[in-house]
Amino acid sequence: MNSFWIDTTEEKKNYSPLSEDIHVDVSIIGGGILGVSCAYELTKRGYSVAIVDKDDIGYKATGHTTAKITSQHGLFYDYLVQSYGISFAKDYLQANERAIDHIASVVQEESISCQFEWQNSYVYTTKPEEVPFLKKEISALSLLDFEAPFVTKVRFTFSDSRCCLFSSSSTISSFALLICFM
C-alpha cells in the first residue's frame, strides 16, 4: 500500500549509517513520530541526541498513518473507567488533550507548514444494536467531566439517517462521537 505522506514528501532526507563512534547525551532507537518528538523535546532542553533507526526516518508506521491527532480512540473511555477507575481514565484523557495542545503550540512556534487544523473526531455506528455501547461511552466521558451532549444536526449527513453527536466543550474540539442510524 502506498503512503500519501511518503509519496508527496518533496524533500526526502537520506542519512548515511554512522561511520565512526559519536558521543551524545541520549540515543533514541526508532525514527518514527515518537522518536523524532522525543529528540525535539530533548534538544530544546539542551541535550545532544542521536536517532538510530534501521530504515529511513519516518517511513514505516509513521509514514503510513492518517496524521489524526486525537484523544478519542474508539470506544475506550468506558473500558478505562471500568478497568482502572475514574481517576486513571481522567488522567489519560487529560494527558491526551495536553499532548494535542502541545503539538499545536509546536506547530505554531516552529512555523511548521503542515496544514494543522482543529477538527472533531467521530466514532459512529450504523447498527442500532451498538447504540448502548456508544451511550456507555458518553456516560463514561460525563464521569470524566468531558461534556458530551446529544445533538441532531452535524456539518455533514448520511442519506436517510438520524445522527447524534457529542463533542468536547473544552477549548479544543478534538473529540466527538457520532451515532448514525441508516
C-alpha positions, 0 to 999 in steps of 0.5 A: 500500500502506498503512503500519501505522506511518503509519496508527496514528501518533496524533500526526502532526507537520506542519512548515511549509517554512522561511520565512526563512534559519536558521543551524545547525551541520549540515543533514541532507537526508532525514527518514527513520530515518537522518536523524532518528538522525543529528540525535539523535546530533548534538544530544546532542553539542551541535550545532544541526541542521536536517532538510530533507526534501521530504515529511513526516518519516518517511513514505516508506521509513521509514514503510513498513518492518517496524521489524526491527532486525537484523544478519542480512540474508539470506544475506550473511555468506558473500558478505562473507567471500568478497568482502572477507575475514574481517576486513571481514565481522567488522567489519560484523557487529560494527558491526551488533550495536553499532548494535542495542545502541545503539538499545536503550540509546536506547530505554531512556534516552529512555523511548521507548514503542515496544514494543522487544523482543529477538527472533531473526531467521530466514532459512529455506528450504523447498527442500532444494536451498538447504540448502548455501547456508544451511550456507555461511552458518553456516560463514561466521558460525563464521569470524566467531566468531558461534556458530551451532549446529544445533538441532531444536526452535524456539518455533514449527513448520511442519506436517510439517517438520524445522527447524534453527536457529542463533542468536547466543550473544552477549548479544543474540539478534538473529540466527538462521537457520532451515532448514525442510524441508516 
